[in-house]
Amino acid sequence: MGGAEVDSSSTPESRWSLEGTTALVTGGTKGIGHAIVEELARFGAAVHTCSRNEAELNECKHEWGKKGFRVTVSVCDVTSPSERQKLITTVSSLFDGKLNILINNVGTNKMKPTTEYKAEDFSLMMSTNFESAYHLSQLSHPLLKASSAGSIVFLSSVCSVISVNVGSIYSAAKGAMNQLTKNLACEWAKDNIRTNCVAPWFTTTPLAEPFLTDENMFKAIISRTPMGRVGEPKEVSSLVAFLSLQQNVVFPATMSVHNTQI
Ligand SMILES: NC(=O)c1ccc[n+]([C@@H]2O[C@H](COP(=O)([O-])OP(=O)(O)OC[C@H]3O[C@@H](n4cnc5c(N)ncnc54)[C@H](OP(=O)(O)O)[C@@H]3O)[C@@H](O)[C@H]2O)c1
């Protein structure tokens, strides 16, 4: 087996710890991102997160402080190039120019039949779901490389690989994310940056609420779900944390699929 050396002397305690590492999780105030912030912080990482709502960020920060988690926050609309740049400058100064983990979590959706989508729907969903993650990965590259053990995880979706009735733009953006994952996994492996993506099935978050509270949609979802239930944010965050752990050299370039997938 070529490539990175596996440290055969590592212990389970060192493999299952993020002590001493740094992480940026986008969109950490709600849903899956919130669960990821908590999961990484519980493993010992110093975490920075962002969203567009300052009051919610401060509320979350307060709660995380009470739990003993090391989490800093700042406002950033990830669709804005200047705000993305400002976010990475902040992260760089907080973490001394080194970032171990980048979780590209922010996502949004507006479901319509394809014939009804307008140019602004396309632009909003591509910039939120794909463009932002692309550019945040680019901007983070020097920090991830400087850490000597970098890891990127993208939040994709099952609709990136099969047809699910959630809208064609969202699905196409997630499909692009999968391919970006494969490219970065190969291109940046030489810089000791692993790249993975997680593709969840429906998970109980504010984003999924319109699908899960509509009786007919919920029935249709469950009929395609062998376990007969949707996912919980903590199930997704556990997988993201697993992929973030620095000793997981067994997953150098994979696409992981959440366990409640059809
Ligand atoms: N829930 C599901 O069923 C499901 C299934 C498959 C994949 N996913 C993916 O998982 C990820 C998380 O989804 P979720 O369900 O947890 O979403 P969510 O409940 O809507 O939470 C999204 C988070 O991102 C923030 N955010 C949204 N737009 C932003 C922007 N432009 N700039 C900065 N922050 C922004 C939100 O805060 P503000 O709105 O206050 O900014 C919030 O903190 C997404 O990529 C989604 O596509 C979700």
PDBQT file of the ligand as one rigid body, heavy atoms in Angstrom, charges set to zero:
ROOT
HETATM    1  N1  LIG A 301     -32.181  17.641   6.778  1.00  0.00    +0.000 N 
HETATM    2  C1  LIG A 301     -32.151  16.762   5.783  1.00  0.00    +0.000 C 
HETATM    3  O1  LIG A 301     -33.091  15.960   5.576  1.00  0.00    +0.000 OA
HETATM    4  C2  LIG A 301     -30.946  16.698   4.880  1.00  0.00    +0.000 A 
HETATM    5  C3  LIG A 301     -30.835  15.590   4.024  1.00  0.00    +0.000 A 
HETATM    6  C4  LIG A 301     -29.735  15.525   3.169  1.00  0.00    +0.000 A 
HETATM    7  C5  LIG A 301     -28.760  16.508   3.200  1.00  0.00    +0.000 A 
HETATM    8  N2  LIG A 301     -28.891  17.576   4.052  1.00  0.00    +0.000 N 
HETATM    9  C6  LIG A 301     -27.847  18.587   4.021  1.00  0.00    +0.000 C 
HETATM   10  O2  LIG A 301     -27.296  18.760   5.310  1.00  0.00    +0.000 OA
HETATM   11  C7  LIG A 301     -26.859  20.111   5.485  1.00  0.00    +0.000 C 
HETATM   12  C8  LIG A 301     -27.496  20.713   6.730  1.00  0.00    +0.000 C 
HETATM   13  O3  LIG A 301     -28.900  20.701   6.533  1.00  0.00    +0.000 OA
HETATM   14  P1  LIG A 301     -29.937  20.970   7.713  1.00  0.00    +0.000 P 
HETATM   15  O4  LIG A 301     -31.117  20.141   7.393  1.00  0.00    +0.000 OA
HETATM   16  O5  LIG A 301     -29.278  20.851   9.033  1.00  0.00    +0.000 OA
HETATM   17  O6  LIG A 301     -30.302  22.525   7.391  1.00  0.00    +0.000 OA
HETATM   18  P2  LIG A 301     -30.988  23.624   8.349  1.00  0.00    +0.000 P 
HETATM   19  O7  LIG A 301     -31.735  22.941   9.411  1.00  0.00    +0.000 OA
HETATM   20  O8  LIG A 301     -31.729  24.523   7.434  1.00  0.00    +0.000 OA
HETATM   21  O9  LIG A 301     -29.732  24.421   8.946  1.00  0.00    +0.000 OA
HETATM   22  C9  LIG A 301     -28.910  25.133   8.053  1.00  0.00    +0.000 C 
HETATM   23  C10 LIG A 301     -27.852  25.933   8.800  1.00  0.00    +0.000 C 
HETATM   24  O10 LIG A 301     -27.103  26.670   7.832  1.00  0.00    +0.000 OA
HETATM   25  C11 LIG A 301     -27.239  28.083   8.074  1.00  0.00    +0.000 C 
HETATM   26  N3  LIG A 301     -27.282  28.760   6.769  1.00  0.00    +0.000 N 
HETATM   27  C12 LIG A 301     -28.204  28.628   5.785  1.00  0.00    +0.000 A 
HETATM   28  N4  LIG A 301     -27.889  29.411   4.747  1.00  0.00    +0.000 NA
HETATM   29  C13 LIG A 301     -26.741  30.042   5.074  1.00  0.00    +0.000 A 
HETATM   30  C14 LIG A 301     -25.907  30.984   4.407  1.00  0.00    +0.000 A 
HETATM   31  N5  LIG A 301     -26.197  31.452   3.169  1.00  0.00    +0.000 N 
HETATM   32  N6  LIG A 301     -24.791  31.427   5.029  1.00  0.00    +0.000 NA
HETATM   33  C15 LIG A 301     -24.478  30.973   6.269  1.00  0.00    +0.000 A 
HETATM   34  N7  LIG A 301     -25.233  30.100   6.958  1.00  0.00    +0.000 NA
HETATM   35  C16 LIG A 301     -26.346  29.636   6.364  1.00  0.00    +0.000 A 
HETATM   36  C17 LIG A 301     -28.531  28.214   8.871  1.00  0.00    +0.000 C 
HETATM   37  O11 LIG A 301     -28.555  29.410   9.670  1.00  0.00    +0.000 OA
HETATM   38  P3  LIG A 301     -29.185  30.800   9.117  1.00  0.00    +0.000 P 
HETATM   39  O12 LIG A 301     -30.354  30.420   8.247  1.00  0.00    +0.000 OA
HETATM   40  O13 LIG A 301     -29.561  31.541  10.347  1.00  0.00    +0.000 OA
HETATM   41  O14 LIG A 301     -28.082  31.468   8.341  1.00  0.00    +0.000 OA
HETATM   42  C18 LIG A 301     -28.437  26.963   9.747  1.00  0.00    +0.000 C 
HETATM   43  O15 LIG A 301     -27.547  27.159  10.819  1.00  0.00    +0.000 OA
HETATM   44  C19 LIG A 301     -27.259  20.840   4.189  1.00  0.00    +0.000 C 
HETATM   45  O16 LIG A 301     -26.170  20.883   3.310  1.00  0.00    +0.000 OA
HETATM   46  C20 LIG A 301     -28.355  19.961   3.612  1.00  0.00    +0.000 C 
HETATM   47  O17 LIG A 301     -28.479  20.111   2.232  1.00  0.00    +0.000 OA
HETATM   48  C21 LIG A 301     -29.963  17.687   4.884  1.00  0.00    +0.000 A 
ENDROOT
TORSDOF 0
